[in-house]
Amino acid sequence: MEKITHKVKVAGVTFSIVSDDTPEYVAALAKEVDLKIDSLFKNGNLSATQAAVIAALDYADSLKKSGSSTDTIKAQLKERLKDVAKARQEADFYKRELERLQGTKIEENKENPALW
């Protein structure tokens, strides 16, 4: 995808962002960050730099925690896939065993038709 320069305004400052994301996506990110910084300004006596650092730490924390959750989910999924593979092997074994037993029964019926 082609890189595009996007103009966004965060905390009253205009930034040029080069990205291959859509303008709507970049604008949505900028708006989210702007709202976060704005809420920090309103709730405390912070400079723009302090508010930006606190917002960055909050987003970094969220990212790290979601990455950890993703790793846990991947590990659980890997275990479930192993369980599924084992269940398939067992199902195949029992299917073959059933076919073998049915084949044996058919042969017995041919040999002793009076029993059935």
N, C-alpha and C positions, 0 to 999 in steps of 0.2 A: 504494500500500500504506500502511497505517496505521502511524504511529510508535508504538513501544512503549518503555517504560522498562524496562531490564534491570538487575538488580543483579549485579555480578561482583566477584570478589576477586582482586586482583593484588598480589603482594609484601606480603600481609597487610593490604592496605587495600581496603575495599569502595568500589566506584564505581557510580554510577547512569549508565547509558549509554542515550541515546535514539536509537533506530534503527528503520528499517523492515525490518531483517533478522530472521530467525527467532531465537528464544531459543537454539536449539542452535548456530547459527552464531556468535552473539556469545559464548556460553560457550566455544566451541572457540577463538576468537581470544584470549579472556582467558586461557585455560589455556596456550596457546602462548606468550604474552607472559610469563605467570607463570613458566613453566618456563625461559624464556630468562633472565629476571632472576635466578631462583634459581640457575641454573648460573653466572652471573657473580658472584654473592655467594660461591659455594663456591670459585670459582677465583681470587678476588682479594680484597683488602682494600678493598672499595668501599662507599660509602654507597648508600642506596636511589636517590638522585638520580643518582649517577654510573652505577649499573647501568642505570637507566631510560634515560639519555642514550645509553649504549653500545648498548643494545638497539634504541633508536630509530634510531641511525645505521646499525646492521646491517640493519634492515628497510628503511630509506630506500635504502641501497646496493643491496639485492636488488631493490627496486622499480625503481630507475633502470636497473639492468642488464637487467631483464626487459623494460622499456619499450624499451630500445635494441634488444634482440633482436627484439621485436615489430615495430619499425620496419624492421629488416633483412628479416624474413620477409615483411612487407607489400610491400616493394620487389621482392623476388624473385618473389612471387606476381603482382605487376603485370606483370613481364617475361614470366612464363610465360603469363599471359592474353593478352598481345600475340602471343606465339608461336602460341598456340592459334587466335587470330583469323586470323592470317596463314595457318596451315595449313588452316583452314576455307575461306578464300578460294581458296587453291590447289586444294583438293579440289573446290570448286564449279566452278572454271574447267576442270579436267580432266574432270569429269563432263559438263559442257556440250560440251566438245570431243569426248569419246567419243560422246556422243549425236549430235553433228553428223556425225562420221565414219561412225557406224553408219547414219545416215540416208542419207548419200552412197552407201554401199555397197549399201543396199537399192535405191536408185534405179538404180544401175549394173546390178544384177542384173535389174531389170525391163526395162532397155534391152537387155541382152545375156544372155539366159537360157542360152545354149549354153555360156558360159564357166564356169558353175557347175554 
